[in-house]
Amino acid sequence: MKKMVLVAVVSAFAGVFATTAFAEKQPLMRNALEKLEDARKNLENATADKGGHRVKALGLVNDAIKEVKAGIEFDNKN
């Protein structure tokens, strides 16, 4: 009986550890990065005549991509 309980406890701990150890780091930040990169592609492919707003939006999206990457890098190091 004690052996079964010990096996159950060790298995549960191993499962939690494996899930934590192999979980994707920062899935929300990586998801945001993917969406920003998609937005950049869409802005690059949009017609140019938007009164300068497309170009400004493209610059802001590029800035956001840099910031998200910097945030991921910072969090991975700390």
PyMOL Python script that loads the backbone (N, CA, C, O; Angstrom):
from pymol import cmd

cmd.read_pdbstr("""\
ATOM      1  N   MET A   1       0.824  -1.196   0.000  1.00  0.00           N
ATOM      2  CA  MET A   1       0.000   0.000   0.000  1.00  0.00           C
ATOM      3  C   MET A   1       0.874   1.268   0.000  1.00  0.00           C
ATOM      4  O   MET A   1       0.629   2.195  -0.772  1.00  0.00           O
ATOM      5  N   LYS A   2       1.881   1.296   0.864  1.00  0.00           N
ATOM      6  CA  LYS A   2       2.769   2.456   0.929  1.00  0.00           C
ATOM      7  C   LYS A   2       3.502   2.644  -0.390  1.00  0.00           C
ATOM      8  O   LYS A   2       3.735   3.768  -0.833  1.00  0.00           O
ATOM      9  N   LYS A   3       3.862   1.522  -1.011  1.00  0.00           N
ATOM     10  CA  LYS A   3       4.568   1.605  -2.281  1.00  0.00           C
ATOM     11  C   LYS A   3       3.682   2.224  -3.358  1.00  0.00           C
ATOM     12  O   LYS A   3       4.162   3.007  -4.177  1.00  0.00           O
ATOM     13  N   MET A   4       2.394   1.880  -3.366  1.00  0.00           N
ATOM     14  CA  MET A   4       1.451   2.432  -4.349  1.00  0.00           C
ATOM     15  C   MET A   4       1.277   3.937  -4.136  1.00  0.00           C
ATOM     16  O   MET A   4       1.222   4.704  -5.098  1.00  0.00           O
ATOM     17  N   VAL A   5       1.192   4.346  -2.891  1.00  0.00           N
ATOM     18  CA  VAL A   5       1.049   5.765  -2.581  1.00  0.00           C
ATOM     19  C   VAL A   5       2.311   6.509  -3.015  1.00  0.00           C
ATOM     20  O   VAL A   5       2.227   7.590  -3.599  1.00  0.00           O
ATOM     21  N   LEU A   6       3.461   5.941  -2.734  1.00  0.00           N
ATOM     22  CA  LEU A   6       4.723   6.560  -3.126  1.00  0.00           C
ATOM     23  C   LEU A   6       4.822   6.680  -4.644  1.00  0.00           C
ATOM     24  O   LEU A   6       5.246   7.715  -5.158  1.00  0.00           O
ATOM     25  N   VAL A   7       4.438   5.644  -5.351  1.00  0.00           N
ATOM     26  CA  VAL A   7       4.464   5.677  -6.816  1.00  0.00           C
ATOM     27  C   VAL A   7       3.514   6.759  -7.329  1.00  0.00           C
ATOM     28  O   VAL A   7       3.855   7.491  -8.259  1.00  0.00           O
ATOM     29  N   ALA A   8       2.337   6.866  -6.737  1.00  0.00           N
ATOM     30  CA  ALA A   8       1.364   7.878  -7.158  1.00  0.00           C
ATOM     31  C   ALA A   8       1.896   9.283  -6.923  1.00  0.00           C
ATOM     32  O   ALA A   8       1.743  10.160  -7.774  1.00  0.00           O
ATOM     33  N   VAL A   9       2.522   9.499  -5.772  1.00  0.00           N
ATOM     34  CA  VAL A   9       3.054  10.821  -5.442  1.00  0.00           C
ATOM     35  C   VAL A   9       4.204  11.169  -6.392  1.00  0.00           C
ATOM     36  O   VAL A   9       4.258  12.282  -6.914  1.00  0.00           O
ATOM     37  N   VAL A  10       5.106  10.241  -6.615  1.00  0.00           N
ATOM     38  CA  VAL A  10       6.237  10.483  -7.506  1.00  0.00           C
ATOM     39  C   VAL A  10       5.746  10.730  -8.928  1.00  0.00           C
ATOM     40  O   VAL A  10       6.260  11.610  -9.619  1.00  0.00           O
ATOM     41  N   SER A  11       4.766   9.969  -9.363  1.00  0.00           N
ATOM     42  CA  SER A  11       4.212  10.162 -10.714  1.00  0.00           C
ATOM     43  C   SER A  11       3.563  11.527 -10.859  1.00  0.00           C
ATOM     44  O   SER A  11       3.742  12.204 -11.872  1.00  0.00           O
ATOM     45  N   ALA A  12       2.820  11.925  -9.860  1.00  0.00           N
ATOM     46  CA  ALA A  12       2.172  13.240  -9.909  1.00  0.00           C
ATOM     47  C   ALA A  12       3.216  14.343  -9.951  1.00  0.00           C
ATOM     48  O   ALA A  12       3.091  15.289 -10.729  1.00  0.00           O
ATOM     49  N   PHE A  13       4.250  14.229  -9.116  1.00  0.00           N
ATOM     50  CA  PHE A  13       5.317  15.231  -9.104  1.00  0.00           C
ATOM     51  C   PHE A  13       6.029  15.268 -10.446  1.00  0.00           C
ATOM     52  O   PHE A  13       6.306  16.345 -10.973  1.00  0.00           O
ATOM     53  N   ALA A  14       6.322  14.113 -10.996  1.00  0.00           N
ATOM     54  CA  ALA A  14       7.008  14.047 -12.294  1.00  0.00           C
ATOM     55  C   ALA A  14       6.158  14.682 -13.384  1.00  0.00           C
ATOM     56  O   ALA A  14       6.685  15.372 -14.257  1.00  0.00           O
ATOM     57  N   GLY A  15       4.862  14.457 -13.342  1.00  0.00           N
ATOM     58  CA  GLY A  15       3.966  15.050 -14.334  1.00  0.00           C
ATOM     59  C   GLY A  15       3.954  16.566 -14.255  1.00  0.00           C
ATOM     60  O   GLY A  15       3.998  17.247 -15.280  1.00  0.00           O
ATOM     61  N   VAL A  16       3.896  17.090 -13.050  1.00  0.00           N
ATOM     62  CA  VAL A  16       3.916  18.546 -12.868  1.00  0.00           C
ATOM     63  C   VAL A  16       5.256  19.105 -13.317  1.00  0.00           C
ATOM     64  O   VAL A  16       5.305  20.128 -14.000  1.00  0.00           O
ATOM     65  N   PHE A  17       6.340  18.446 -12.943  1.00  0.00           N
ATOM     66  CA  PHE A  17       7.663  18.913 -13.334  1.00  0.00           C
ATOM     67  C   PHE A  17       7.828  18.890 -14.849  1.00  0.00           C
ATOM     68  O   PHE A  17       8.350  19.843 -15.429  1.00  0.00           O
ATOM     69  N   ALA A  18       7.392  17.822 -15.489  1.00  0.00           N
ATOM     70  CA  ALA A  18       7.534  17.711 -16.946  1.00  0.00           C
ATOM     71  C   ALA A  18       6.723  18.792 -17.641  1.00  0.00           C
ATOM     72  O   ALA A  18       7.187  19.382 -18.616  1.00  0.00           O
ATOM     73  N   THR A  19       5.531  19.054 -17.158  1.00  0.00           N
ATOM     74  CA  THR A  19       4.693  20.090 -17.764  1.00  0.00           C
ATOM     75  C   THR A  19       5.350  21.455 -17.614  1.00  0.00           C
ATOM     76  O   THR A  19       5.362  22.251 -18.552  1.00  0.00           O
ATOM     77  N   THR A  20       5.891  21.720 -16.446  1.00  0.00           N
ATOM     78  CA  THR A  20       6.546  22.998 -16.200  1.00  0.00           C
ATOM     79  C   THR A  20       7.850  23.110 -16.979  1.00  0.00           C
ATOM     80  O   THR A  20       8.142  24.158 -17.556  1.00  0.00           O
ATOM     81  N   ALA A  21       8.621  22.056 -16.999  1.00  0.00           N
ATOM     82  CA  ALA A  21       9.927  22.100 -17.640  1.00  0.00           C
ATOM     83  C   ALA A  21       9.825  22.264 -19.150  1.00  0.00           C
ATOM     84  O   ALA A  21      10.671  22.919 -19.758  1.00  0.00           O
ATOM     85  N   PHE A  22       8.808  21.682 -19.758  1.00  0.00           N
ATOM     86  CA  PHE A  22       8.707  21.709 -21.203  1.00  0.00           C
ATOM     87  C   PHE A  22       7.630  22.661 -21.710  1.00  0.00           C
ATOM     88  O   PHE A  22       7.353  22.697 -22.909  1.00  0.00           O
ATOM     89  N   ALA A  23       7.027  23.426 -20.820  1.00  0.00           N
ATOM     90  CA  ALA A  23       6.010  24.384 -21.239  1.00  0.00           C
ATOM     91  C   ALA A  23       6.663  25.484 -22.069  1.00  0.00           C
ATOM     92  O   ALA A  23       7.804  25.877 -21.826  1.00  0.00           O
ATOM     93  N   GLU A  24       5.925  25.960 -23.035  1.00  0.00           N
ATOM     94  CA  GLU A  24       6.438  27.051 -23.876  1.00  0.00           C
ATOM     95  C   GLU A  24       6.642  28.288 -23.007  1.00  0.00           C
ATOM     96  O   GLU A  24       5.772  28.660 -22.219  1.00  0.00           O
ATOM     97  N   LYS A  25       7.792  28.912 -23.161  1.00  0.00           N
ATOM     98  CA  LYS A  25       8.059  30.129 -22.401  1.00  0.00           C
ATOM     99  C   LYS A  25       7.299  31.290 -23.015  1.00  0.00           C
ATOM    100  O   LYS A  25       7.361  31.527 -24.222  1.00  0.00           O
ATOM    101  N   GLN A  26       6.590  32.002 -22.176  1.00  0.00           N
ATOM    102  CA  GLN A  26       5.899  33.237 -22.553  1.00  0.00           C
ATOM    103  C   GLN A  26       4.961  33.069 -23.755  1.00  0.00           C
ATOM    104  O   GLN A  26       5.124  33.757 -24.762  1.00  0.00           O
ATOM    105  N   PRO A  27       4.009  32.187 -23.660  1.00  0.00           N
ATOM    106  CA  PRO A  27       3.125  31.956 -24.807  1.00  0.00           C
ATOM    107  C   PRO A  27       2.319  33.195 -25.207  1.00  0.00           C
ATOM    108  O   PRO A  27       2.036  33.385 -26.390  1.00  0.00           O
ATOM    109  N   LEU A  28       1.951  34.022 -24.259  1.00  0.00           N
ATOM    110  CA  LEU A  28       1.166  35.216 -24.599  1.00  0.00           C
ATOM    111  C   LEU A  28       2.012  36.251 -25.338  1.00  0.00           C
ATOM    112  O   LEU A  28       1.548  36.878 -26.290  1.00  0.00           O
ATOM    113  N   MET A  29       3.255  36.424 -24.893  1.00  0.00           N
ATOM    114  CA  MET A  29       4.141  37.361 -25.587  1.00  0.00           C
ATOM    115  C   MET A  29       4.467  36.847 -26.987  1.00  0.00           C
ATOM    116  O   MET A  29       4.519  37.625 -27.940  1.00  0.00           O
ATOM    117  N   ARG A  30       4.685  35.545 -27.111  1.00  0.00           N
ATOM    118  CA  ARG A  30       4.983  34.978 -28.436  1.00  0.00           C
ATOM    119  C   ARG A  30       3.765  35.065 -29.357  1.00  0.00           C
ATOM    120  O   ARG A  30       3.908  35.276 -30.562  1.00  0.00           O
ATOM    121  N   ASN A  31       2.581  34.904 -28.795  1.00  0.00           N
ATOM    122  CA  ASN A  31       1.358  35.053 -29.578  1.00  0.00           C
ATOM    123  C   ASN A  31       1.207  36.501 -30.052  1.00  0.00           C
ATOM    124  O   ASN A  31       0.842  36.750 -31.201  1.00  0.00           O
ATOM    125  N   ALA A  32       1.488  37.447 -29.164  1.00  0.00           N
ATOM    126  CA  ALA A  32       1.429  38.861 -29.539  1.00  0.00           C
ATOM    127  C   ALA A  32       2.434  39.161 -30.642  1.00  0.00           C
ATOM    128  O   ALA A  32       2.129  39.892 -31.585  1.00  0.00           O
ATOM    129  N   LEU A  33       3.626  38.600 -30.525  1.00  0.00           N
ATOM    130  CA  LEU A  33       4.667  38.808 -31.533  1.00  0.00           C
ATOM    131  C   LEU A  33       4.217  38.285 -32.895  1.00  0.00           C
ATOM    132  O   LEU A  33       4.414  38.950 -33.912  1.00  0.00           O
ATOM    133  N   GLU A  34       3.618  37.106 -32.917  1.00  0.00           N
ATOM    134  CA  GLU A  34       3.112  36.546 -34.182  1.00  0.00           C
ATOM    135  C   GLU A  34       2.062  37.456 -34.804  1.00  0.00           C
ATOM    136  O   GLU A  34       2.074  37.694 -36.012  1.00  0.00           O
ATOM    137  N   LYS A  35       1.160  37.959 -33.981  1.00  0.00           N
ATOM    138  CA  LYS A  35       0.092  38.824 -34.498  1.00  0.00           C
ATOM    139  C   LYS A  35       0.659  40.154 -35.008  1.00  0.00           C
ATOM    140  O   LYS A  35       0.203  40.678 -36.024  1.00  0.00           O
ATOM    141  N   LEU A  36       1.641  40.686 -34.309  1.00  0.00           N
ATOM    142  CA  LEU A  36       2.285  41.916 -34.777  1.00  0.00           C
ATOM    143  C   LEU A  36       3.013  41.684 -36.097  1.00  0.00           C
ATOM    144  O   LEU A  36       2.973  42.536 -36.984  1.00  0.00           O
ATOM    145  N   GLU A  37       3.673  40.547 -36.234  1.00  0.00           N
ATOM    146  CA  GLU A  37       4.355  40.238 -37.494  1.00  0.00           C
ATOM    147  C   GLU A  37       3.345  40.061 -38.632  1.00  0.00           C
ATOM    148  O   GLU A  37       3.620  40.451 -39.766  1.00  0.00           O
ATOM    149  N   ASP A  38       2.182  39.476 -38.338  1.00  0.00           N
ATOM    150  CA  ASP A  38       1.112  39.379 -39.338  1.00  0.00           C
ATOM    151  C   ASP A  38       0.604  40.770 -39.722  1.00  0.00           C
ATOM    152  O   ASP A  38       0.359  41.050 -40.895  1.00  0.00           O
ATOM    153  N   ALA A  39       0.451  41.636 -38.716  1.00  0.00           N
ATOM    154  CA  ALA A  39      -0.002  43.003 -38.979  1.00  0.00           C
ATOM    155  C   ALA A  39       1.000  43.735 -39.856  1.00  0.00           C
ATOM    156  O   ALA A  39       0.618  44.474 -40.762  1.00  0.00           O
ATOM    157  N   ARG A  40       2.288  43.526 -39.584  1.00  0.00           N
ATOM    158  CA  ARG A  40       3.318  44.171 -40.401  1.00  0.00           C
ATOM    159  C   ARG A  40       3.215  43.726 -41.859  1.00  0.00           C
ATOM    160  O   ARG A  40       3.294  44.554 -42.766  1.00  0.00           O
ATOM    161  N   LYS A  41       3.040  42.430 -42.088  1.00  0.00           N
ATOM    162  CA  LYS A  41       2.892  41.918 -43.458  1.00  0.00           C
ATOM    163  C   LYS A  41       1.685  42.536 -44.147  1.00  0.00           C
ATOM    164  O   LYS A  41       1.759  42.931 -45.310  1.00  0.00           O
ATOM    165  N   ASN A  42       0.569  42.618 -43.421  1.00  0.00           N
ATOM    166  CA  ASN A  42      -0.633  43.221 -44.006  1.00  0.00           C
ATOM    167  C   ASN A  42      -0.420  44.690 -44.347  1.00  0.00           C
ATOM    168  O   ASN A  42      -0.848  45.156 -45.403  1.00  0.00           O
ATOM    169  N   LEU A  43       0.237  45.413 -43.457  1.00  0.00           N
ATOM    170  CA  LEU A  43       0.510  46.829 -43.727  1.00  0.00           C
ATOM    171  C   LEU A  43       1.462  46.996 -44.906  1.00  0.00           C
ATOM    172  O   LEU A  43       1.290  47.903 -45.719  1.00  0.00           O
ATOM    173  N   GLU A  44       2.450  46.139 -45.000  1.00  0.00           N
ATOM    174  CA  GLU A  44       3.392  46.215 -46.112  1.00  0.00           C
ATOM    175  C   GLU A  44       2.697  45.919 -47.445  1.00  0.00           C
ATOM    176  O   GLU A  44       3.066  46.477 -48.478  1.00  0.00           O
ATOM    177  N   ASN A  45       1.703  45.051 -47.418  1.00  0.00           N
ATOM    178  CA  ASN A  45       1.006  44.666 -48.650  1.00  0.00           C
ATOM    179  C   ASN A  45      -0.188  45.549 -48.992  1.00  0.00           C
ATOM    180  O   ASN A  45      -0.756  45.429 -50.077  1.00  0.00           O
ATOM    181  N   ALA A  46      -0.571  46.431 -48.081  1.00  0.00           N
ATOM    182  CA  ALA A  46      -1.701  47.330 -48.344  1.00  0.00           C
ATOM    183  C   ALA A  46      -1.301  48.379 -49.378  1.00  0.00           C
ATOM    184  O   ALA A  46      -0.119  48.672 -49.561  1.00  0.00           O
ATOM    185  N   THR A  47      -2.301  48.935 -50.047  1.00  0.00           N
ATOM    186  CA  THR A  47      -2.017  49.992 -51.013  1.00  0.00           C
ATOM    187  C   THR A  47      -1.394  51.186 -50.285  1.00  0.00           C
ATOM    188  O   THR A  47      -1.693  51.446 -49.119  1.00  0.00           O
ATOM    189  N   ALA A  48      -0.536  51.895 -50.987  1.00  0.00           N
ATOM    190  CA  ALA A  48       0.286  52.931 -50.357  1.00  0.00           C
ATOM    191  C   ALA A  48      -0.467  54.212 -50.012  1.00  0.00           C
ATOM    192  O   ALA A  48      -0.078  54.900 -49.068  1.00  0.00           O
ATOM    193  N   ASP A  49      -1.505  54.553 -50.722  1.00  0.00           N
ATOM    194  CA  ASP A  49      -2.147  55.854 -50.552  1.00  0.00           C
ATOM    195  C   ASP A  49      -3.102  55.853 -49.356  1.00  0.00           C
ATOM    196  O   ASP A  49      -4.289  55.555 -49.487  1.00  0.00           O
ATOM    197  N   LYS A  50      -2.558  56.191 -48.202  1.00  0.00           N
ATOM    198  CA  LYS A  50      -3.372  56.246 -46.978  1.00  0.00           C
ATOM    199  C   LYS A  50      -3.113  57.531 -46.205  1.00  0.00           C
ATOM    200  O   LYS A  50      -3.366  57.597 -45.002  1.00  0.00           O
ATOM    201  N   GLY A  51      -2.610  58.549 -46.890  1.00  0.00           N
ATOM    202  CA  GLY A  51      -2.356  59.821 -46.229  1.00  0.00           C
ATOM    203  C   GLY A  51      -1.236  59.753 -45.203  1.00  0.00           C
ATOM    204  O   GLY A  51      -1.200  60.563 -44.276  1.00  0.00           O
ATOM    205  N   GLY A  52      -0.330  58.809 -45.350  1.00  0.00           N
ATOM    206  CA  GLY A  52       0.784  58.667 -44.421  1.00  0.00           C
ATOM    207  C   GLY A  52       0.483  57.791 -43.214  1.00  0.00           C
ATOM    208  O   GLY A  52       1.385  57.451 -42.448  1.00  0.00           O
ATOM    209  N   HIS A  53      -0.782  57.427 -43.043  1.00  0.00           N
ATOM    210  CA  HIS A  53      -1.175  56.658 -41.867  1.00  0.00           C
ATOM    211  C   HIS A  53      -0.669  55.214 -41.912  1.00  0.00           C
ATOM    212  O   HIS A  53      -0.305  54.648 -40.881  1.00  0.00           O
ATOM    213  N   ARG A  54      -0.647  54.625 -43.099  1.00  0.00           N
ATOM    214  CA  ARG A  54      -0.132  53.255 -43.231  1.00  0.00           C
ATOM    215  C   ARG A  54       1.343  53.216 -42.863  1.00  0.00           C
ATOM    216  O   ARG A  54       1.786  52.325 -42.138  1.00  0.00           O
ATOM    217  N   VAL A  55       2.093  54.175 -43.362  1.00  0.00           N
ATOM    218  CA  VAL A  55       3.527  54.233 -43.071  1.00  0.00           C
ATOM    219  C   VAL A  55       3.764  54.448 -41.576  1.00  0.00           C
ATOM    220  O   VAL A  55       4.638  53.816 -40.983  1.00  0.00           O
ATOM    221  N   LYS A  56       2.981  55.343 -40.972  1.00  0.00           N
ATOM    222  CA  LYS A  56       3.131  55.591 -39.539  1.00  0.00           C
ATOM    223  C   LYS A  56       2.763  54.333 -38.744  1.00  0.00           C
ATOM    224  O   LYS A  56       3.457  53.975 -37.792  1.00  0.00           O
ATOM    225  N   ALA A  57       1.675  53.663 -39.134  1.00  0.00           N
ATOM    226  CA  ALA A  57       1.263  52.435 -38.453  1.00  0.00           C
ATOM    227  C   ALA A  57       2.339  51.361 -38.581  1.00  0.00           C
ATOM    228  O   ALA A  57       2.611  50.629 -37.629  1.00  0.00           O
ATOM    229  N   LEU A  58       2.945  51.269 -39.752  1.00  0.00           N
ATOM    230  CA  LEU A  58       4.009  50.301 -39.977  1.00  0.00           C
ATOM    231  C   LEU A  58       5.191  50.568 -39.033  1.00  0.00           C
ATOM    232  O   LEU A  58       5.762  49.640 -38.460  1.00  0.00           O
ATOM    233  N   GLY A  59       5.541  51.837 -38.885  1.00  0.00           N
ATOM    234  CA  GLY A  59       6.609  52.192 -37.954  1.00  0.00           C
ATOM    235  C   GLY A  59       6.265  51.839 -36.515  1.00  0.00           C
ATOM    236  O   GLY A  59       7.111  51.339 -35.774  1.00  0.00           O
ATOM    237  N   LEU A  60       5.023  52.098 -36.120  1.00  0.00           N
ATOM    238  CA  LEU A  60       4.600  51.774 -34.756  1.00  0.00           C
ATOM    239  C   LEU A  60       4.587  50.265 -34.518  1.00  0.00           C
ATOM    240  O   LEU A  60       4.973  49.802 -33.445  1.00  0.00           O
ATOM    241  N   VAL A  61       4.146  49.504 -35.511  1.00  0.00           N
ATOM    242  CA  VAL A  61       4.148  48.047 -35.392  1.00  0.00           C
ATOM    243  C   VAL A  61       5.586  47.533 -35.291  1.00  0.00           C
ATOM    244  O   VAL A  61       5.872  46.647 -34.486  1.00  0.00           O
ATOM    245  N   ASN A  62       6.483  48.083 -36.099  1.00  0.00           N
ATOM    246  CA  ASN A  62       7.897  47.681 -36.002  1.00  0.00           C
ATOM    247  C   ASN A  62       8.467  47.990 -34.621  1.00  0.00           C
ATOM    248  O   ASN A  62       9.219  47.192 -34.062  1.00  0.00           O
ATOM    249  N   ASP A  63       8.107  49.150 -34.072  1.00  0.00           N
ATOM    250  CA  ASP A  63       8.541  49.496 -32.714  1.00  0.00           C
ATOM    251  C   ASP A  63       7.973  48.508 -31.692  1.00  0.00           C
ATOM    252  O   ASP A  63       8.674  48.081 -30.775  1.00  0.00           O
ATOM    253  N   ALA A  64       6.701  48.151 -31.858  1.00  0.00           N
ATOM    254  CA  ALA A  64       6.064  47.206 -30.942  1.00  0.00           C
ATOM    255  C   ALA A  64       6.737  45.835 -31.020  1.00  0.00           C
ATOM    256  O   ALA A  64       6.937  45.182 -29.997  1.00  0.00           O
ATOM    257  N   ILE A  65       7.082  45.404 -32.224  1.00  0.00           N
ATOM    258  CA  ILE A  65       7.778  44.123 -32.393  1.00  0.00           C
ATOM    259  C   ILE A  65       9.103  44.142 -31.639  1.00  0.00           C
ATOM    260  O   ILE A  65       9.441  43.177 -30.953  1.00  0.00           O
ATOM    261  N   LYS A  66       9.851  45.231 -31.761  1.00  0.00           N
ATOM    262  CA  LYS A  66      11.132  45.353 -31.053  1.00  0.00           C
ATOM    263  C   LYS A  66      10.927  45.294 -29.542  1.00  0.00           C
ATOM    264  O   LYS A  66      11.697  44.644 -28.835  1.00  0.00           O
ATOM    265  N   GLU A  67       9.893  45.972 -29.048  1.00  0.00           N
ATOM    266  CA  GLU A  67       9.629  45.998 -27.608  1.00  0.00           C
ATOM    267  C   GLU A  67       9.210  44.625 -27.086  1.00  0.00           C
ATOM    268  O   GLU A  67       9.641  44.215 -26.008  1.00  0.00           O
ATOM    269  N   VAL A  68       8.380  43.917 -27.837  1.00  0.00           N
ATOM    270  CA  VAL A  68       7.948  42.581 -27.417  1.00  0.00           C
ATOM    271  C   VAL A  68       9.147  41.641 -27.386  1.00  0.00           C
ATOM    272  O   VAL A  68       9.297  40.861 -26.446  1.00  0.00           O
ATOM    273  N   LYS A  69       9.995  41.707 -28.399  1.00  0.00           N
ATOM    274  CA  LYS A  69      11.195  40.867 -28.423  1.00  0.00           C
ATOM    275  C   LYS A  69      12.105  41.204 -27.240  1.00  0.00           C
ATOM    276  O   LYS A  69      12.663  40.310 -26.605  1.00  0.00           O
ATOM    277  N   ALA A  70      12.248  42.479 -26.955  1.00  0.00           N
ATOM    278  CA  ALA A  70      13.076  42.894 -25.821  1.00  0.00           C
ATOM    279  C   ALA A  70      12.480  42.395 -24.502  1.00  0.00           C
ATOM    280  O   ALA A  70      13.215  41.978 -23.606  1.00  0.00           O
ATOM    281  N   GLY A  71      11.165  42.438 -24.386  1.00  0.00           N
ATOM    282  CA  GLY A  71      10.505  41.941 -23.180  1.00  0.00           C
ATOM    283  C   GLY A  71      10.694  40.444 -23.009  1.00  0.00           C
ATOM    284  O   GLY A  71      10.934  39.970 -21.899  1.00  0.00           O
ATOM    285  N   ILE A  72      10.589  39.701 -24.096  1.00  0.00           N
ATOM    286  CA  ILE A  72      10.806  38.246 -24.033  1.00  0.00           C
ATOM    287  C   ILE A  72      12.244  37.954 -23.625  1.00  0.00           C
ATOM    288  O   ILE A  72      12.490  37.108 -22.764  1.00  0.00           O
ATOM    289  N   GLU A  73      13.187  38.648 -24.237  1.00  0.00           N
ATOM    290  CA  GLU A  73      14.603  38.444 -23.930  1.00  0.00           C
ATOM    291  C   GLU A  73      14.905  38.785 -22.468  1.00  0.00           C
ATOM    292  O   GLU A  73      15.627  38.056 -21.788  1.00  0.00           O
ATOM    293  N   PHE A  74      14.346  39.896 -21.997  1.00  0.00           N
ATOM    294  CA  PHE A  74      14.550  40.305 -20.612  1.00  0.00           C
ATOM    295  C   PHE A  74      14.023  39.251 -19.659  1.00  0.00           C
ATOM    296  O   PHE A  74      14.708  38.857 -18.716  1.00  0.00           O
ATOM    297  N   ASP A  75      12.802  38.792 -19.906  1.00  0.00           N
ATOM    298  CA  ASP A  75      12.183  37.821 -19.009  1.00  0.00           C
ATOM    299  C   ASP A  75      12.930  36.488 -19.028  1.00  0.00           C
ATOM    300  O   ASP A  75      13.030  35.819 -17.999  1.00  0.00           O
ATOM    301  N   ASN A  76      13.449  36.105 -20.176  1.00  0.00           N
ATOM    302  CA  ASN A  76      14.195  34.850 -20.280  1.00  0.00           C
ATOM    303  C   ASN A  76      15.504  34.900 -19.499  1.00  0.00           C
ATOM    304  O   ASN A  76      15.993  33.868 -19.037  1.00  0.00           O
ATOM    305  N   LYS A  77      16.072  36.095 -19.350  1.00  0.00           N
ATOM    306  CA  LYS A  77      17.339  36.235 -18.624  1.00  0.00           C
ATOM    307  C   LYS A  77      17.151  36.426 -17.125  1.00  0.00           C
ATOM    308  O   LYS A  77      18.081  36.214 -16.346  1.00  0.00           O
ATOM    309  N   ASN A  78      15.953  36.824 -16.722  1.00  0.00           N
ATOM    310  CA  ASN A  78      15.721  37.124 -15.288  1.00  0.00           C
ATOM    311  C   ASN A  78      14.785  36.139 -14.653  1.00  0.00           C
ATOM    312  O   ASN A  78      14.489  36.249 -13.463  1.00  0.00           O
TER     313      ASN A  78
END
""", "prot")
cmd.dss("prot")
cmd.show_as("cartoon", "prot")
cmd.util.cbc("prot")
cmd.orient("prot")
